[in-house]
Amino acid sequence: MEQEDRFRNIISHCKEYGFIFQSSEIYDGLSAVYDYGGYGTELKNNIRSYWWKAMVQYRENIVGIDSAIFMHPTIWKASGHVDAFNDPLIDNKDSKKRYRADTLIEDYLAKQDDKIEKEVEKAKKRFGEKFDEPLFRATNARILEIKNKADAVSERFKKAMNENDLAALKGIIEDCEIVCPISGSRNWTDVRQFNLMFSTGMGAMEENANTLYLRPETAQGIFVNFLNVQKTSRMKIPFGIAQTGKAFRNEIVARQFIFRMREFEQMEMQFFVQPGSELEWYNYWKEKRLAWHHTLGFPKENYRFKDHAKLAHYANAACDIEFAFPFGFKELEGIHSRTDFDLKSHEKFSGKKIQYFDPELNSSYIPYVVETSIGLDRMFLAVISQSLVNEKLDDGTDRDVLKFPPFLAPVKAAILPLVKKDGLPEMAMEIFHRLKFMVYCQYDEKDSIGKRYRRQDAIGTPWCITVDHQSLQDKTVTVRDRDTMKQERVAIAEIERIVMEKVDVIPALKRL
Ligand code: ATP
């Protein structure tokens, strides 16, 4: 299936099965803002909870907090967001569409990589067994030509971004003959800076209102609480503070469903370390976060690290964990060595000392920080796009099935009476009322059993438990496995154990 069709399928599946709706849909929607439906909310909660367990509960040196969205406006001056939280934007004069200049160039560079891969694929087919891929990559004239050109563009791009040189960005777009995907034309405006923060007013009277910003990241709520948390939790460096919560960015281009939203949720952790040890910890967290993703069991080749072309004003090392989304490899999570920039700056702007006395060194200092930052909605998109499969079955039919890791599945078990009579519904209800104390489960008696199985497959329920006439006699039921569709007859007394074993998150946590 073409990438675009696959992505469209995922979006319509999300809507049809109650995972995600366009916000304000009956008013024709609000751009890049989404609501989560019943199953979507369960899935989102499960992903958040898995992150929280791995990052807070499972670790003795990370404290979880929940800071407010509204914060003192000076915080955003201190953090650099008022002056530097900008994206370079460019408009196409023919289509009137707006783009991020950096994204246009990144997409151009990704296309050059694709071209190289296509050349390699072609050669692989041509040469068969004898094909020496490394040699081909190193010597083929066509590949070298593409690569050298792309490397030169990449260098210019890095320099332009680091120097905030907007004219140079436009120059790259022109020289690479990048066209607008809508109009196909190269009729571009100049590149301008655009601040991504939303502002609002606090106070009864608009005129005396204080301008507030909706936080564009949750991290600052952690920095300004550093001493509060350190003292009250009696943590010693190295230690971390984590939180999940909403963030807001007035994104210029927001066309990829929940990949880029204007209101979204982040899961962030700031790890405070001794100055000088930050790069060691940066590597440590790179490895740990990738391991967290791998525990979900999706193919490992769908993840890769990418170093940032431009380091943010606060960072001395930064990379992304990229994921193979239906529209290509894109950032899923960022890992940043933020130095002491934020704490130092808050010390300066607030006039309050933000130092840590290190008993090991017998001296005080401003800690350095390594951050891990992942978008919950982006993680949701990664999970759902990886899990949705259309399977052809032996009988010629097909089924849509969401092969979620069981501990993330919104509904863990469905309890289904084979027919709506003969005491089967009552018996099924009894099982439902026992299981509901442990996991989110569903009772369903509507439609044929085949249709009910399909419905549960489409929302990713790992277990379907069917009560039939034999159940009345010998107190057994069938349990159907979502992925293999195999059914096994088991004693009702065993059901809790069987369901719990499969949906347990502990084995995944132990692999971290
Ligand atoms: P991008 O380059 O895609 O704009 P970023 O580098 O600005 O992302 P960070 O500031 O590092 O992103 O934010 C950390 C994480 O928050 C990202 O890895 C992503 O998962 C998530 N995130 C950022 N912006 C958005 C958004 N507009 N919608 C959904 N998730 C987002």
Boltz pocket constraint, residues with backbone or C-beta under 6 A from the ligand:
constraints:
  - pocket:
      binder: B
      contacts: [[A, 216], [A, 217], [A, 249], [A, 251], [A, 258], [A, 259], [A, 260], [A, 261], [A, 262], [A, 264], [A, 265], [A, 266], [A, 331], [A, 332], [A, 333], [A, 334], [A, 373], [A, 374], [A, 375], [A, 376], [A, 377], [A, 378], [A, 379]]
      max_distance: 6.0
